[in-house]
Amino acid sequence: MYKEVFMKLDFIKEKHDIENTIKKYTNTISKIAYSYTKSKETAEDITQNVFLKYMISEHTFHDDEHKKAWLIRVTINECKKHFRWLSYQPKSYPKTPEPEEYHDVYSAVMDLPQNYRMVIHLHYYEGLSVKEMSSILEKNENTILSHLHRARKKLKKIMEVDYEYKYR
């Protein structure tokens, strides 16, 4: 099927550009998708879709930061699309269990609500500024700051409870 798609395209990015982009951003895209969906398999599917969209996109990027922001935005859109699709599926859709080998802090981040999880991930794991997150998430900078503040408070509370439980 993919060969048919590529045969019909007038514009395909150069092979080495595609390979470099996939190598450079796979980890980032996968982590964001997993952070959003909490499912390894779904995150892998979304990652594939994002890179397929990149391959067929006619968008030109000014620099690597512009490309990264575009890929993150497409990832978030694909995650939202996945949840829209799920809303039409039977309620018995099985949830993939979370891997046990994740570090305590990352597990605590994954326990946060989705909007808080996303800003924490983008800020601390991807190193994005509030302004960059505001642009990518299409939200006001003050909203991003509020989400970061609330996420940190919730994370602190989760970590304190977890610490007390483990080290009593």
DRENLO-519381 format. One record per residue: residue number from 1; residue in one letter; x, y, z of N, C-alpha, C in turn. Coordinates in nm, 4 decimals, always signed. Example, Ala and Ser with C-alpha at 12.3 -4.5 7.8 and 13.67 -1.06 7.14 Angstrom:
2
(1; "A"; (+1.3190; -0.5690; +0.7800); (+1.2300; -0.4500; +0.7800); (+1.3200; -0.3300; +0.7800))
(2; "S"; (+1.2850; -0.2250; +0.7080); (+1.3670; -0.1060; +0.7140); (+1.2900; +0.0030; +0.7870))
This chain:
168
(1; "M"; (+0.0814; -0.1188; +0.0000); (+0.0000; +0.0000; +0.0000); (+0.0861; +0.1256; +0.0000))
(2; "Y"; (+0.1913; +0.1275; +0.0852); (+0.2756; +0.2455; +0.0936); (+0.3447; +0.2749; -0.0392))
(3; "K"; (+0.3824; +0.1699; -0.1125); (+0.4470; +0.1915; -0.2421); (+0.3526; +0.2655; -0.3362))
(4; "E"; (+0.2251; +0.2288; -0.3313); (+0.1268; +0.2960; -0.4163); (+0.1156; +0.4440; -0.3795))
(5; "V"; (+0.1172; +0.4718; -0.2493); (+0.1096; +0.6108; -0.2041); (+0.2298; +0.6880; -0.2555))
(6; "F"; (+0.3483; +0.6305; -0.2404); (+0.4697; +0.6996; -0.2823); (+0.4768; +0.7171; -0.4332))
(7; "M"; (+0.4228; +0.6232; -0.5071); (+0.4260; +0.6337; -0.6524); (+0.3405; +0.7514; -0.7006))
(8; "K"; (+0.2348; +0.7812; -0.6267); (+0.1434; +0.8880; -0.6663); (+0.1909; +1.0268; -0.6244))
(9; "L"; (+0.2876; +1.0328; -0.5369); (+0.3329; +1.1620; -0.4859); (+0.4262; +1.2311; -0.5843))
(10; "D"; (+0.4043; +1.3599; -0.5996); (+0.4949; +1.4390; -0.6828); (+0.6151; +1.4852; -0.6009))
(11; "F"; (+0.5967; +1.4918; -0.4702); (+0.6990; +1.5476; -0.3834); (+0.7317; +1.4503; -0.2721))
(12; "I"; (+0.8547; +1.4062; -0.2668); (+0.9012; +1.3221; -0.1559); (+1.0334; +1.3800; -0.1088))
(13; "K"; (+1.0477; +1.3894; +0.0205); (+1.1732; +1.4393; +0.0765); (+1.2857; +1.3431; +0.0424))
(14; "E"; (+1.4055; +1.3937; +0.0447); (+1.5199; +1.3088; +0.0138); (+1.5351; +1.2000; +0.1185))
(15; "K"; (+1.5815; +1.0837; +0.0733); (+1.5910; +0.9665; +0.1593); (+1.6773; +0.9924; +0.2835))
(16; "H"; (+1.7917; +1.0563; +0.2654); (+1.8793; +1.0781; +0.3811); (+1.8169; +1.1748; +0.4819))
(17; "D"; (+1.7392; +1.2720; +0.4347); (+1.6703; +1.3645; +0.5247); (+1.5664; +1.2894; +0.6073))
(18; "I"; (+1.4927; +1.2003; +0.5441); (+1.3924; +1.1208; +0.6146); (+1.4594; +1.0316; +0.7185))
(19; "E"; (+1.5656; +0.9632; +0.6787); (+1.6356; +0.8739; +0.7715); (+1.6924; +0.9507; +0.8901))
(20; "N"; (+1.7541; +1.0654; +0.8650); (+1.8101; +1.1465; +0.9742); (+1.7018; +1.1965; +1.0689))
(21; "T"; (+1.5904; +1.2397; +1.0128); (+1.4800; +1.2894; +1.0950); (+1.4231; +1.1773; +1.1816))
(22; "I"; (+1.4054; +1.0607; +1.1236); (+1.3523; +0.9472; +1.2002); (+1.4489; +0.9099; +1.3127))
(23; "K"; (+1.5782; +0.9025; +1.2818); (+1.6771; +0.8687; +1.3853); (+1.6788; +0.9729; +1.4967))
(24; "K"; (+1.6708; +1.0992; +1.4583); (+1.6841; +1.2082; +1.5548); (+1.5610; +1.2243; +1.6444))
(25; "Y"; (+1.4409; +1.2037; +1.5892); (+1.3194; +1.2385; +1.6622); (+1.2313; +1.1206; +1.7045))
(26; "T"; (+1.2681; +0.9979; +1.6716); (+1.1846; +0.8835; +1.7084); (+1.1626; +0.8764; +1.8586))
(27; "N"; (+1.2683; +0.8913; +1.9348); (+1.2579; +0.8821; +2.0800); (+1.1658; +0.9908; +2.1352))
(28; "T"; (+1.1824; +1.1118; +2.0879); (+1.0999; +1.2241; +2.1333); (+0.9524; +1.1998; +2.1017))
(29; "I"; (+0.9237; +1.1642; +1.9775); (+0.7856; +1.1431; +1.9336); (+0.7228; +1.0261; +2.0099))
(30; "S"; (+0.7982; +0.9183; +2.0261); (+0.7469; +0.8011; +2.0983); (+0.7140; +0.8348; +2.2427))
(31; "K"; (+0.8022; +0.9096; +2.3085); (+0.7787; +0.9453; +2.4487); (+0.6560; +1.0351; +2.4632))
(32; "I"; (+0.6414; +1.1292; +2.3729); (+0.5246; +1.2182; +2.3797); (+0.3970; +1.1372; +2.3568))
(33; "A"; (+0.3994; +1.0510; +2.2568); (+0.2811; +0.9686; +2.2284); (+0.2493; +0.8772; +2.3464))
(34; "Y"; (+0.3522; +0.8175; +2.4076); (+0.3288; +0.7311; +2.5231); (+0.2768; +0.8130; +2.6417))
(35; "S"; (+0.3333; +0.9299; +2.6606); (+0.2892; +1.0168; +2.7693); (+0.1417; +1.0525; +2.7526))
(36; "Y"; (+0.1007; +1.0711; +2.6305); (-0.0367; +1.1094; +2.6013); (-0.1320; +0.9908; +2.6122))
(37; "T"; (-0.0901; +0.8734; +2.5622); (-0.1813; +0.7591; +2.5506); (-0.1653; +0.6540; +2.6601))
(38; "K"; (-0.0482; +0.6493; +2.7242); (-0.0147; +0.5477; +2.8243); (-0.0194; +0.4060; +2.7663))
(39; "S"; (+0.0059; +0.3930; +2.6389); (+0.0067; +0.2621; +2.5742); (+0.1255; +0.2550; +2.4795))
(40; "K"; (+0.2128; +0.1574; +2.5027); (+0.3326; +0.1438; +2.4200); (+0.2969; +0.1154; +2.2746))
(41; "E"; (+0.2027; +0.0244; +2.2524); (+0.1646; -0.0127; +2.1164); (+0.1012; +0.1040; +2.0416))
(42; "T"; (+0.0137; +0.1754; +2.1092); (-0.0506; +0.2914; +2.0470); (+0.0535; +0.3989; +2.0165))
(43; "A"; (+0.1477; +0.4192; +2.1081); (+0.2536; +0.5183; +2.0866); (+0.3371; +0.4813; +1.9640))
(44; "E"; (+0.3651; +0.3537; +1.9453); (+0.4412; +0.3101; +1.8274); (+0.3627; +0.3364; +1.6988))
(45; "D"; (+0.2326; +0.3079; +1.7009); (+0.1485; +0.3342; +1.5833); (+0.1448; +0.4835; +1.5514))
(46; "I"; (+0.1287; +0.5638; +1.6534); (+0.1223; +0.7091; +1.6337); (+0.2556; +0.7603; +1.5805))
(47; "T"; (+0.3657; +0.7077; +1.6329); (+0.4985; +0.7477; +1.5855); (+0.5120; +0.7180; +1.4365))
(48; "Q"; (+0.4678; +0.6007; +1.3946); (+0.4717; +0.5661; +1.2520); (+0.3886; +0.6640; +1.1696))
(49; "N"; (+0.2693; +0.6944; +1.2171); (+0.1821; +0.7869; +1.1440); (+0.2448; +0.9258; +1.1307))
(50; "V"; (+0.3091; +0.9713; +1.2382); (+0.3722; +1.1035; +1.2361); (+0.4813; +1.1077; +1.1298))
(51; "F"; (+0.5652; +1.0046; +1.1256); (+0.6735; +1.0051; +1.0276); (+0.6217; +0.9851; +0.8848))
(52; "L"; (+0.5134; +0.9131; +0.8699); (+0.4527; +0.9014; +0.7379); (+0.4018; +1.0376; +0.6920))
(53; "K"; (+0.3377; +1.1106; +0.7823); (+0.2911; +1.2455; +0.7485); (+0.4089; +1.3369; +0.7150))
(54; "Y"; (+0.5181; +1.3205; +0.7889); (+0.6381; +1.3999; +0.7602); (+0.6904; +1.3695; +0.6195))
(55; "M"; (+0.6941; +1.2414; +0.5862); (+0.7481; +1.2009; +0.4560); (+0.6684; +1.2587; +0.3395))
(56; "I"; (+0.5382; +1.2663; +0.3546); (+0.4560; +1.3133; +0.2433); (+0.4244; +1.4625; +0.2502))
(57; "S"; (+0.4676; +1.5264; +0.3584); (+0.4414; +1.6687; +0.3759); (+0.5254; +1.7520; +0.2783))
(58; "E"; (+0.4637; +1.8546; +0.2270); (+0.5358; +1.9479; +0.1401); (+0.5863; +2.0681; +0.2180))
(59; "H"; (+0.5717; +2.0634; +0.3469); (+0.6124; +2.1732; +0.4341); (+0.7651; +2.1861; +0.4353))
(60; "T"; (+0.8138; +2.3083; +0.4222); (+0.9581; +2.3311; +0.4341); (+0.9853; +2.3911; +0.5718))
(61; "F"; (+1.0943; +2.3470; +0.6313); (+1.1275; +2.3879; +0.7667); (+1.2460; +2.4825; +0.7650))
(62; "H"; (+1.2385; +2.5861; +0.8487); (+1.3447; +2.6859; +0.8550); (+1.4693; +2.6318; +0.9239))
(63; "D"; (+1.4476; +2.5489; +1.0262); (+1.5594; +2.4915; +1.1014); (+1.5090; +2.3692; +1.1763))
(64; "D"; (+1.5978; +2.3063; +1.2536); (+1.5608; +2.1849; +1.3272); (+1.4559; +2.2114; +1.4338))
(65; "E"; (+1.4594; +2.3277; +1.4973); (+1.3604; +2.3596; +1.6002); (+1.2205; +2.3702; +1.5391))
(66; "H"; (+1.2127; +2.4279; +1.4208); (+1.0853; +2.4393; +1.3501); (+1.0335; +2.3003; +1.3148))
(67; "K"; (+1.1219; +2.2141; +1.2681); (+1.0847; +2.0768; +1.2340); (+1.0373; +2.0021; +1.3591))
(68; "K"; (+1.1107; +2.0168; +1.4696); (+1.0747; +1.9492; +1.5949); (+0.9373; +1.9957; +1.6430))
(69; "A"; (+0.9127; +2.1257; +1.6383); (+0.7830; +2.1794; +1.6805); (+0.6707; +2.1238; +1.5935))
(70; "W"; (+0.6941; +2.1144; +1.4639); (+0.5940; +2.0599; +1.3713); (+0.5664; +1.9139; +1.4045))
(71; "L"; (+0.6710; +1.8360; +1.4268); (+0.6550; +1.6945; +1.4593); (+0.5791; +1.6757; +1.5913))
(72; "I"; (+0.6082; +1.7587; +1.6902); (+0.5382; +1.7493; +1.8185); (+0.3907; +1.7838; +1.8008))
(73; "R"; (+0.3624; +1.8885; +1.7243); (+0.2230; +1.9280; +1.6995); (+0.1471; +1.8156; +1.6284))
(74; "V"; (+0.2099; +1.7551; +1.5279); (+0.1461; +1.6450; +1.4551); (+0.1246; +1.5261; +1.5494))
(75; "T"; (+0.2204; +1.5001; +1.6370); (+0.2068; +1.3912; +1.7338); (+0.0862; +1.4139; +1.8242))
(76; "I"; (+0.0737; +1.5334; +1.8760); (-0.0395; +1.5657; +1.9635); (-0.1713; +1.5512; +1.8871))
(77; "N"; (-0.1747; +1.5985; +1.7637); (-0.2958; +1.5846; +1.6824); (-0.3300; +1.4377; +1.6570))
(78; "E"; (-0.2285; +1.3564; +1.6317); (-0.2510; +1.2128; +1.6101); (-0.3033; +1.1469; +1.7377))
(79; "C"; (-0.2523; +1.1878; +1.8527); (-0.3014; +1.1346; +1.9806); (-0.4480; +1.1713; +2.0004))
(80; "K"; (-0.4818; +1.2950; +1.9713); (-0.6209; +1.3383; +1.9849); (-0.7102; +1.2609; +1.8883))
(81; "K"; (-0.6604; +1.2394; +1.7670); (-0.7355; +1.1624; +1.6685); (-0.7595; +1.0199; +1.7192))
(82; "H"; (-0.6582; +0.9632; +1.7823); (-0.6717; +0.8287; +1.8377); (-0.7819; +0.8248; +1.9436))
(83; "F"; (-0.7857; +0.9246; +2.0317); (-0.8879; +0.9265; +2.1360); (-1.0274; +0.9501; +2.0781))
(84; "R"; (-1.0367; +1.0266; +1.9715); (-1.1668; +1.0424; +1.9047); (-1.2121; +0.9072; +1.8505))
(85; "W"; (-1.1175; +0.8334; +1.7909); (-1.1482; +0.7016; +1.7366); (-1.1919; +0.6083; +1.8495))
(86; "L"; (-1.1232; +0.6134; +1.9630); (-1.1575; +0.5280; +2.0766); (-1.2976; +0.5555; +2.1283))
(87; "S"; (-1.3411; +0.6801; +2.1204); (-1.4730; +0.7141; +2.1731); (-1.5845; +0.6450; +2.0947))
(88; "Y"; (-1.5554; +0.5990; +1.9733); (-1.6535; +0.5277; +1.8921); (-1.6410; +0.3763; +1.9048))
(89; "Q"; (-1.5456; +0.3287; +1.9828); (-1.5227; +0.1850; +1.9988); (-1.6004; +0.1322; +2.1182))
(90; "P"; (-1.6222; -0.0002; +2.1217); (-1.6902; -0.0589; +2.2383); (-1.6139; -0.0300; +2.3675))
(91; "K"; (-1.6853; -0.0211; +2.4771); (-1.6258; +0.0143; +2.6059); (-1.5281; -0.0914; +2.6576))
(92; "S"; (-1.5293; -0.2099; +2.6031); (-1.4431; -0.3171; +2.6530); (-1.3040; -0.3153; +2.5890))
(93; "Y"; (-1.2653; -0.2047; +2.5287); (-1.1329; -0.1931; +2.4670); (-1.0255; -0.2166; +2.5724))
(94; "P"; (-0.9369; -0.3154; +2.5532); (-0.8387; -0.3469; +2.6577); (-0.7305; -0.2408; +2.6693))
(95; "K"; (-0.6968; -0.2073; +2.7927); (-0.5894; -0.1120; +2.8174); (-0.4592; -0.1878; +2.8357))
(96; "T"; (-0.3548; -0.1421; +2.7686); (-0.2247; -0.2059; +2.7798); (-0.1648; -0.1728; +2.9159))
(97; "P"; (-0.1169; -0.2741; +2.9872); (-0.0560; -0.2441; +3.1168); (+0.0707; -0.1620; +3.1013))
(98; "E"; (+0.0947; -0.0764; +3.1996); (+0.2146; +0.0074; +3.1964); (+0.3383; -0.0768; +3.2278))
(99; "P"; (+0.4504; -0.0503; +3.1614); (+0.5731; -0.1231; +3.1926); (+0.6174; -0.0954; +3.3370))
(100; "E"; (+0.6692; -0.1971; +3.4035); (+0.7085; -0.1826; +3.5438); (+0.8473; -0.1232; +3.5613))
(101; "E"; (+0.9274; -0.1213; +3.4551); (+1.0665; -0.0803; +3.4727); (+1.0888; +0.0710; +3.4742))
(102; "Y"; (+0.9805; +0.1508; +3.4666); (+0.9988; +0.2953; +3.4649); (+1.0416; +0.3470; +3.6019))
(103; "H"; (+1.1192; +0.4492; +3.5988); (+1.1686; +0.5135; +3.7202); (+1.0524; +0.5744; +3.7979))
(104; "D"; (+1.0674; +0.5877; +3.9296); (+0.9612; +0.6402; +4.0161); (+0.9086; +0.7758; +3.9710))
(105; "V"; (+0.9972; +0.8658; +3.9338); (+0.9542; +1.0002; +3.8936); (+0.8719; +0.9926; +3.7653))
(106; "Y"; (+0.9191; +0.9151; +3.6697); (+0.8446; +0.9042; +3.5440); (+0.7078; +0.8410; +3.5694))
(107; "S"; (+0.7013; +0.7427; +3.6574); (+0.5725; +0.6812; +3.6927); (+0.4806; +0.7838; +3.7561))
(108; "A"; (+0.5370; +0.8678; +3.8414); (+0.4566; +0.9729; +3.9045); (+0.4059; +1.0715; +3.7997))
(109; "V"; (+0.4897; +1.1061; +3.7034); (+0.4474; +1.1958; +3.5942); (+0.3330; +1.1319; +3.5165))
(110; "M"; (+0.3429; +1.0020; +3.4934); (+0.2390; +0.9331; +3.4173); (+0.1065; +0.9271; +3.4938))
(111; "D"; (+0.1103; +0.9450; +3.6257); (-0.0122; +0.9466; +3.7061); (-0.0846; +1.0811; +3.7008))
(112; "L"; (-0.0180; +1.1831; +3.6486); (-0.0795; +1.3158; +3.6383); (-0.1874; +1.3162; +3.5305))
(113; "P"; (-0.2836; +1.4083; +3.5397); (-0.3802; +1.4258; +3.4303); (-0.3073; +1.4627; +3.3005))
(114; "Q"; (-0.3664; +1.4307; +3.1887); (-0.3027; +1.4440; +3.0576); (-0.2469; +1.5841; +3.0310))
(115; "N"; (-0.3223; +1.6899; +3.0609); (-0.2740; +1.8250; +3.0303); (-0.1515; +1.8614; +3.1145))
(116; "Y"; (-0.1459; +1.8147; +3.2389); (-0.0294; +1.8401; +3.3232); (+0.0889; +1.7528; +3.2798))
(117; "R"; (+0.0585; +1.6290; +3.2460); (+0.1615; +1.5352; +3.1996); (+0.2331; +1.5911; +3.0767))
(118; "M"; (+0.1560; +1.6490; +2.9859); (+0.2132; +1.6991; +2.8609); (+0.3085; +1.8160; +2.8857))
(119; "V"; (+0.2695; +1.9137; +2.9692); (+0.3578; +2.0289; +2.9917); (+0.4832; +1.9883; +3.0678))
(120; "I"; (+0.4699; +1.8952; +3.1622); (+0.5883; +1.8457; +3.2340); (+0.6825; +1.7765; +3.1368))
(121; "H"; (+0.6274; +1.6921; +3.0522); (+0.7113; +1.6195; +2.9561); (+0.7817; +1.7159; +2.8604))
(122; "L"; (+0.7064; +1.8073; +2.8031); (+0.7664; +1.8996; +2.7069); (+0.8707; +1.9903; +2.7721))
(123; "H"; (+0.8449; +2.0325; +2.8950); (+0.9366; +2.1247; +2.9621); (+1.0629; +2.0540; +3.0126))
(124; "Y"; (+1.0446; +1.9439; +3.0849); (+1.1592; +1.8800; +3.1491); (+1.2274; +1.7738; +3.0637))
(125; "Y"; (+1.1516; +1.6985; +2.9867); (+1.2116; +1.5918; +2.9072); (+1.2571; +1.6404; +2.7695))
(126; "E"; (+1.1850; +1.7394; +2.7140); (+1.2203; +1.7906; +2.5812); (+1.2904; +1.9260; +2.5876))
(127; "G"; (+1.2902; +1.9909; +2.7025); (+1.3617; +2.1162; +2.7206); (+1.2983; +2.2363; +2.6518))
(128; "L"; (+1.1683; +2.2332; +2.6314); (+1.1022; +2.3452; +2.5640); (+1.0697; +2.4563; +2.6631))
(129; "S"; (+1.0741; +2.5783; +2.6146); (+1.0389; +2.6937; +2.6974); (+0.8868; +2.7079; +2.7017))
(130; "V"; (+0.8392; +2.7936; +2.7909); (+0.6956; +2.8194; +2.8026); (+0.6431; +2.8757; +2.6708))
(131; "K"; (+0.7187; +2.9649; +2.6104); (+0.6773; +3.0258; +2.4838); (+0.6647; +2.9194; +2.3738))
(132; "E"; (+0.7620; +2.8287; +2.3666); (+0.7577; +2.7227; +2.2658); (+0.6396; +2.6282; +2.2903))
(133; "M"; (+0.6167; +2.5936; +2.4173); (+0.5028; +2.5070; +2.4500); (+0.3704; +2.5756; +2.4164))
(134; "S"; (+0.3645; +2.7040; +2.4426); (+0.2440; +2.7810; +2.4124); (+0.2117; +2.7739; +2.2634))
(135; "S"; (+0.3143; +2.7863; +2.1820); (+0.2961; +2.7805; +2.0371); (+0.2549; +2.6405; +1.9913))
(136; "I"; (+0.3224; +2.5391; +2.0428); (+0.2952; +2.4015; +2.0011); (+0.1578; +2.3537; +2.0479))
(137; "L"; (+0.1251; +2.3828; +2.1732); (-0.0018; +2.3368; +2.2300); (-0.1188; +2.4294; +2.1972))
(138; "E"; (-0.0856; +2.5428; +2.1353); (-0.1866; +2.6418; +2.0968); (-0.2676; +2.6889; +2.2177))
(139; "K"; (-0.1931; +2.7219; +2.3248); (-0.2545; +2.7731; +2.4467); (-0.1790; +2.8984; +2.4898))
(140; "N"; (-0.2445; +2.9810; +2.5675); (-0.1860; +3.1030; +2.6201); (-0.0673; +3.0686; +2.7114))
(141; "E"; (+0.0357; +3.1536; +2.7112); (+0.1530; +3.1296; +2.7957); (+0.1158; +3.1217; +2.9433))
(142; "N"; (+0.0222; +3.2048; +2.9873); (-0.0200; +3.2010; +3.1272); (-0.0879; +3.0683; +3.1613))
(143; "T"; (-0.1596; +3.0123; +3.0655); (-0.2211; +2.8811; +3.0866); (-0.1132; +2.7751; +3.1036))
(144; "I"; (-0.0102; +2.7826; +3.0202); (+0.1015; +2.6882; +3.0296); (+0.1689; +2.7017; +3.1662))
(145; "L"; (+0.1922; +2.8249; +3.2103); (+0.2535; +2.8478; +3.3410); (+0.1662; +2.7916; +3.4537))
(146; "S"; (+0.0358; +2.8111; +3.4439); (-0.0564; +2.7579; +3.5453); (-0.0518; +2.6051; +3.5464))
(147; "H"; (-0.0521; +2.5461; +3.4285); (-0.0463; +2.4002; +3.4201); (+0.0847; +2.3475; +3.4788))
(148; "L"; (+0.1946; +2.4156; +3.4499); (+0.3236; +2.3741; +3.5053); (+0.3220; +2.3837; +3.6580))
(149; "H"; (+0.2696; +2.4950; +3.7093); (+0.2642; +2.5151; +3.8539); (+0.1787; +2.4068; +3.9206))
(150; "R"; (+0.0609; +2.3829; +3.8666); (-0.0287; +2.2826; +3.9242); (+0.0295; +2.1420; +3.9107))
(151; "A"; (+0.0927; +2.1154; +3.7979); (+0.1536; +1.9844; +3.7767); (+0.2652; +1.9592; +3.8775))
(152; "R"; (+0.3463; +2.0604; +3.9021); (+0.4544; +2.0461; +4.0008); (+0.3978; +2.0189; +4.1404))
(153; "K"; (+0.2896; +2.0905; +4.1768); (+0.2275; +2.0688; +4.3077); (+0.1732; +1.9261; +4.3194))
(154; "K"; (+0.1047; +1.8797; +4.2162); (+0.0502; +1.7443; +4.2180); (+0.1622; +1.6408; +4.2209))
(155; "L"; (+0.2667; +1.6669; +4.1450); (+0.3806; +1.5754; +4.1393); (+0.4483; +1.5668; +4.2761))
(156; "K"; (+0.4622; +1.6809; +4.3402); (+0.5227; +1.6834; +4.4737); (+0.4391; +1.6011; +4.5709))
(157; "K"; (+0.3072; +1.6179; +4.5638); (+0.2179; +1.5441; +4.6531); (+0.2273; +1.3937; +4.6266))
(158; "I"; (+0.2291; +1.3541; +4.5001); (+0.2408; +1.2122; +4.4632); (+0.3718; +1.1549; +4.5141))
(159; "M"; (+0.4800; +1.2301; +4.4946); (+0.6124; +1.1811; +4.5349); (+0.6240; +1.1725; +4.6870))
(160; "E"; (+0.5643; +1.2674; +4.7590); (+0.5690; +1.2631; +4.9058); (+0.4944; +1.1410; +4.9579))
(161; "V"; (+0.3771; +1.1140; +4.9050); (+0.2989; +0.9981; +4.9474); (+0.3739; +0.8697; +4.9141))
(162; "D"; (+0.4289; +0.8633; +4.7945); (+0.5043; +0.7461; +4.7513); (+0.6267; +0.7249; +4.8400))
(163; "Y"; (+0.6949; +0.8336; +4.8738); (+0.8149; +0.8251; +4.9582); (+0.7781; +0.7749; +5.0985))
(164; "E"; (+0.6707; +0.8311; +5.1547); (+0.6276; +0.7894; +5.2885); (+0.5885; +0.6424; +5.2892))
(165; "Y"; (+0.5234; +0.5974; +5.1841); (+0.4784; +0.4583; +5.1744); (+0.5981; +0.3629; +5.1662))
(166; "K"; (+0.6973; +0.3988; +5.0861); (+0.8129; +0.3108; +5.0637); (+0.9110; +0.3095; +5.1799))
(167; "Y"; (+0.9251; +0.4229; +5.2494); (+1.0338; +0.4355; +5.3467); (+0.9848; +0.4524; +5.4905))
(168; "R"; (+0.8739; +0.3949; +5.5224); (+0.8238; +0.4004; +5.6609); (+0.9002; +0.3073; +5.7483))
